[in-house]
Amino acid sequence: MAGFEMDDWKRYYVKQGLVVTGYRDLFGMLGVLKYETSYALPSETCLPSRTLRIGLGLTGFGVFFSFLGIILFFDKGLLAIGNILFIMGVIMTIGIKSSLQFFMKPSNFKGTISFGIGFFFVIIGWPVIGMAAEAYGSLILFSGFWPTLSVFVQKTPVIGWVFQQPFIRSFLGYRGKRAPV
């Protein structure tokens, strides 16, 4: 025991695949090492950041509340909450700078303005007009992702064969091209 330094113990336990949350937890009953710290495993660095996880959660809740607001006959409150959560989630997921670059691209102005007008109409209490404008804006904004989504759905194990039928492929507009992701 006397020949090992703290770094030797740390390297040994990280190499074994253990998360060292504190030496007191490992050797506290012996009273040998009382150094309190936390070391992350290399595999934990591959996990998404906290901001990304929160952003994806907010986006999911935004979609859920918007869907619930539509199901409950265009409830103004649920649609407004859904819109706010969705926009905050997108900003937290991809970042403020990337969000501004995406929404302010000259090719996306039409979709951004339509989505913004729809958001405004939902907030002031005209949910049907607002959701129609938001749906149009979303189609324009995210039209570049449809080919990628089409390829993904066609390769899905259970329902992929339906989307590989010639009629469906012509309806979806699949031409073998995908947006760079």
N, C-alpha and C positions, 0 to 999 in steps of 0.2 A: 504493500500500500504506500509506503513512503517513497518509492521510486517513481510514482506516477504524478504528473502535474495535472492541473485542471484541463489544459488543452488536450492532453492525452485521453482523459475520460470523455471529453466532448467528442473528439474524433472517433473514439471507439463506439459510442452509443449512436452517433449519427450514421456511422458506417454500418451498423447492425440494423438500421431502419427504425430506430426508436426516436421518439420526440422527447428530448430532455427538457422537462418543465422545471427542473430544479433538483439539485443534488440532495437537498434535504429529503425530497420524496423518495429518492433511491437509497440513500444511506443514512437517513435521519435516525433510525433506531440505533445505529452504531455510534452516531455522533462524530463521524470521521470528517465528512465534508458538509459544510453549512453554506455553500455558495448558492444563492438564489438567482436564477436567470432562465431564459427560454431560448432554445435554438430550434430553428425551423428546418425541416427536412428538405432536401432538394426537390422532392416531388410536390411540396407545398408551393413552390415558386411558380408552378404551372397552373395553379388555380386562378380564376379570374379575380381581379381586385375587388375590394369592398364597394367602390363606387360603381363598377360595372354590374355587380350583383344587385345593388340597390336600384340602379337604372333599369335593369331588366325587370325587376319586380314592379317598379312604378309603371313601366310600359305595359306589363301584363295586367295590372290592376286598372290602368286606364282603358285598355281594350275591354276588360270585363265590365267596368261601370258603363262604358258607352254601349256595349251590347245589352246590358240590363236596362239602360235608359230607353233604347229602341224597343225592346220587348215590352216594356211597361208604357207603351203609347207615347213615346217621345217625352219622357219626363225631363223637364228642364234642369233640375238639380243634378240628377245622375249624369246627364250628358255633359254638363259643365264640369263636374268633378272628373269625369272620364277624360275630357279634353285636356284639362290642366295636368292630370297625372300622366297622360300619354306624352304631352310635350315635355314635361320635366324629365320623364323617363328617357326619352330620346336624347335630350341634352346631356343627361348624366351617363348614358351608355356610350355615346360616341364623342362626347366632349363639346365644350362651348365653341371652340374654334372650328372644329369639323362641322358642327351643326350650322354655324353661320355661313361657312363656305358652301355647304350643300344647299341651303335655302336661298342664298343670295347669288347663285350661279345664274347667268343670263338665260340659260335654257330652262331654268326652273322658276323663273319669275311668274309665269302664268299660274302654275300650280301653287306657288307660295301665296300669291295674292288671293287666289280663290279659297285656299285653306284658311287664310287669315280672316277673310270676310265671313266665311262660314263659322269660324270660331267666335267672331264678334256677334253674329246673329244668335248663336246658341246662348251666349252670355247675356244678351239683352232680353231673351225670352221668346225668340222665334225659332224653335228647335227644328221644325221640318225644313224650312228654307236653309237654315244653317247646316244641317246634316247633308242636305243635297249638295250645297256648295263645298263642304268638306270632302264629301265622297268624290266629287269631280276633281278637286285639288289633289287628293291622295292618288287618284288614278294618273294624273299628269305627273306628279312628283316621282312616283315610284314605278313609272312605266318601264324604266330601264332594267328593273329587277324581274319582270315577268318571264323572260326567257329562262333565267336561272331557276326561278320557281317551277317553271314547266318541266325542266329537266329533272329537278329534284322529285317532283310528284310522279313523274313517269318511272323513276327508279325505286319508288316506294314498294316494298314487297307485296302488301296485300291489295292495294288499289291501283298499283302502277299499270297493270295490264289494261284497265279501263281507259286510262289516259294515253295509251299507246295506239288506240284505234285510230284509223285514218280520219274519220269525221271529227273526232275530238281534237286531234293534232292540228287539223286545218282550222278549227274554231279557235284554238289557243294561239294560233299563229306561230307554231314552233318551226323554225327554219334551221335548226342545228347550231344556232349562235347563242352564246351566253354573255351576259355582262361580266366584266372582270370583277371578281370579288376579293 
